[in-house]
Amino acid sequence: MERSRSLCRLPENSYDLSNMRYTQADLDMANRHVADAERHVIRQEEIISGLRMKNADTALAEELLAEFNATLRVHRHDRDRMAAQM
């Protein structure tokens, strides 16, 4: 399994969503996604701290943290785009 490439990238041929209409419900959902992703990042940082305290290998946990951070960036981008179009 190749781990050097992020799974959380927008596709090169993504759809043009610039003229889509969003509702408050859409924005609320996007905010929930951001909050969930933030919780995942915080929890993963706690896991890494615990592993370090035990002098355990953190490589895989750090890779997962990088993926969680990438996902968080995507969710924030989506939320900000929605908010700007409302």
MODELLER restraints for C-alpha pairs under 7 A, 6 or more apart:
rsr = mdl.restraints
at = mdl.atoms
rsr.add(forms.Gaussian(group=physical.xy_distance, feature=features.Distance(at['CA:6:A'], at['CA:67:A']), mean=6.33, stdev=0.5))
rsr.add(forms.Gaussian(group=physical.xy_distance, feature=features.Distance(at['CA:8:A'], at['CA:67:A']), mean=6.96, stdev=0.5))
rsr.add(forms.Gaussian(group=physical.xy_distance, feature=features.Distance(at['CA:8:A'], at['CA:70:A']), mean=5.83, stdev=0.5))
rsr.add(forms.Gaussian(group=physical.xy_distance, feature=features.Distance(at['CA:8:A'], at['CA:71:A']), mean=5.53, stdev=0.5))
rsr.add(forms.Gaussian(group=physical.xy_distance, feature=features.Distance(at['CA:22:A'], at['CA:82:A']), mean=6.33, stdev=0.5))
rsr.add(forms.Gaussian(group=physical.xy_distance, feature=features.Distance(at['CA:22:A'], at['CA:86:A']), mean=6.15, stdev=0.5))
rsr.add(forms.Gaussian(group=physical.xy_distance, feature=features.Distance(at['CA:27:A'], at['CA:79:A']), mean=6.41, stdev=0.5))
rsr.add(forms.Gaussian(group=physical.xy_distance, feature=features.Distance(at['CA:27:A'], at['CA:82:A']), mean=6.44, stdev=0.5))
rsr.add(forms.Gaussian(group=physical.xy_distance, feature=features.Distance(at['CA:27:A'], at['CA:83:A']), mean=6.72, stdev=0.5))
rsr.add(forms.Gaussian(group=physical.xy_distance, feature=features.Distance(at['CA:30:A'], at['CA:75:A']), mean=6.83, stdev=0.5))
rsr.add(forms.Gaussian(group=physical.xy_distance, feature=features.Distance(at['CA:30:A'], at['CA:79:A']), mean=5.19, stdev=0.5))
rsr.add(forms.Gaussian(group=physical.xy_distance, feature=features.Distance(at['CA:31:A'], at['CA:79:A']), mean=6.57, stdev=0.5))
rsr.add(forms.Gaussian(group=physical.xy_distance, feature=features.Distance(at['CA:33:A'], at['CA:75:A']), mean=6.38, stdev=0.5))
rsr.add(forms.Gaussian(group=physical.xy_distance, feature=features.Distance(at['CA:34:A'], at['CA:72:A']), mean=6.21, stdev=0.5))
rsr.add(forms.Gaussian(group=physical.xy_distance, feature=features.Distance(at['CA:34:A'], at['CA:75:A']), mean=5.52, stdev=0.5))
rsr.add(forms.Gaussian(group=physical.xy_distance, feature=features.Distance(at['CA:34:A'], at['CA:76:A']), mean=6.06, stdev=0.5))
rsr.add(forms.Gaussian(group=physical.xy_distance, feature=features.Distance(at['CA:37:A'], at['CA:68:A']), mean=6.78, stdev=0.5))
rsr.add(forms.Gaussian(group=physical.xy_distance, feature=features.Distance(at['CA:37:A'], at['CA:71:A']), mean=6.98, stdev=0.5))
rsr.add(forms.Gaussian(group=physical.xy_distance, feature=features.Distance(at['CA:37:A'], at['CA:72:A']), mean=5.26, stdev=0.5))
rsr.add(forms.Gaussian(group=physical.xy_distance, feature=features.Distance(at['CA:38:A'], at['CA:72:A']), mean=6.64, stdev=0.5))
rsr.add(forms.Gaussian(group=physical.xy_distance, feature=features.Distance(at['CA:40:A'], at['CA:68:A']), mean=6.71, stdev=0.5))
rsr.add(forms.Gaussian(group=physical.xy_distance, feature=features.Distance(at['CA:41:A'], at['CA:65:A']), mean=6.30, stdev=0.5))
rsr.add(forms.Gaussian(group=physical.xy_distance, feature=features.Distance(at['CA:41:A'], at['CA:68:A']), mean=5.84, stdev=0.5))
rsr.add(forms.Gaussian(group=physical.xy_distance, feature=features.Distance(at['CA:41:A'], at['CA:69:A']), mean=6.46, stdev=0.5))
rsr.add(forms.Gaussian(group=physical.xy_distance, feature=features.Distance(at['CA:44:A'], at['CA:65:A']), mean=5.99, stdev=0.5))
rsr.add(forms.Gaussian(group=physical.xy_distance, feature=features.Distance(at['CA:48:A'], at['CA:58:A']), mean=6.16, stdev=0.5))
rsr.add(forms.Gaussian(group=physical.xy_distance, feature=features.Distance(at['CA:48:A'], at['CA:61:A']), mean=6.29, stdev=0.5))
rsr.add(forms.Gaussian(group=physical.xy_distance, feature=features.Distance(at['CA:51:A'], at['CA:57:A']), mean=6.90, stdev=0.5))
rsr.add(forms.Gaussian(group=physical.xy_distance, feature=features.Distance(at['CA:51:A'], at['CA:58:A']), mean=6.36, stdev=0.5))
rsr.add(forms.Gaussian(group=physical.xy_distance, feature=features.Distance(at['CA:52:A'], at['CA:58:A']), mean=6.99, stdev=0.5))
